[in-house]
Amino acid sequence: MRETWRWFGPKDIVRIDDIVMAGAAGVVSALHHLPPGVAWGDDAIATRQAEIGRLGSGAPSGLTWDVVESLPVSEAIRQQRGDWRDHIAAWTRSLEALARAGIRIVCYNFMPVLDWTRTDLAWPLHGGGTCMRFDHVDFAVFDLHILARPGAAKEVGAPLRAVAAERFAGMDEAARDRLVQNIVAGLPGGHDRLTLADLRAYLAAYAGIDAARLRAHLIDFLSEVVPVAERLGLRLCCHPDDPPWPLLGLPRVMSTEADYRAVLDAVDLPANGMTFCSGSLGARADNDLPGIAARLGPRIHFVHLRNVQREAAGEGPGGSFHEAAHLGGSSDMVAVVAALMAEEARRRAEGRADAEIPMRPDHGQDITYDLTAGRTQPGYPLVGRLRGLAELRGVAAALAHPAAAQAG
Ligand code: DNO
């Protein structure tokens, strides 16, 4: 796999020099300053490519911008309201500009309103490090008592309602505020921090949109953009829902293998692909990660590798989890890497030009120097990701080595 590293642009706490020292070959980035619905221009893309291409000293970095993450899909497109047709046209123009710049892989997601969601951005670990965590009780506290969403009480089961009520009663104002901030935090470099009022307005807008309808909107969108991508030689790859189940009564339709199968089959072209994110998919015990990598392999255009520890075994979708070390946690990362490498070998045998799949170490725990003031960037610390990349690189090197068979 081609080792890449997510970089949020010049505002990122990690420098291009750091990425080179981490040993990555390519960069994953986006024009985070441009809002969804606006077409990306040639100049802005070229500027980001130039930033990626040089070290702090001005010398060439040797890095290239390999993957766009994300080309944002607007709420108008997801809901098919307002300017949604113009937004699809803008998305298509962005694809054309990216193709002119030689950038071929484009990741996006179709999660309504909230992208990745955690209740704690700095959960303490043994030894002093921290990680991100999703606590299903805290989330129910937010839903039932802070957002006070109409309908929440009907959806949340009685036992969880009771635990949530008790926890809410024990939280002071500061703890409640922190929970709100964590849930609506958004990505570093992004501008999608929401207020509770924004969130309520979005939820109201989704009143008539169930999972079937959202999936139909996704398929409508893909029916327009995938043929364009195919013609331009680009590969689109939808990121899974994180966590992979509905939140706040909002539908989520890219959470399981069956979800992907439905959407990949509906617009059955190679350009319609998947971002295989082991961390997002791995939050559900019923997602068979190596099996998904094998069965959907030909359509995997980009890979995120990270691990989660599911905390309540057998609880099914909706339970708590935290972000483990890359080789720790509930998912068998070696089996995942092996399945992805088998897919690469299959592509090489077929003569596919895209045999090497770009992967990035996704998220990381905050460890050592990540814990110093000014080094915090939720999910995207330097040292934690460096550790993850180094471990994954070791797995890949070992699996590729002839001595691996001998080691048994
Ligand atoms: C979180 C990320 C996601 C991802 C988008 C892709 O850290 O994995 O926010 O970038 O969902 O569109």
Residues whose N, C-alpha, C, O or C-beta is under 5 A from the ligand:
A	BS01	DNO	S70 C107 Y108 N109 D115 W116 H239 G379
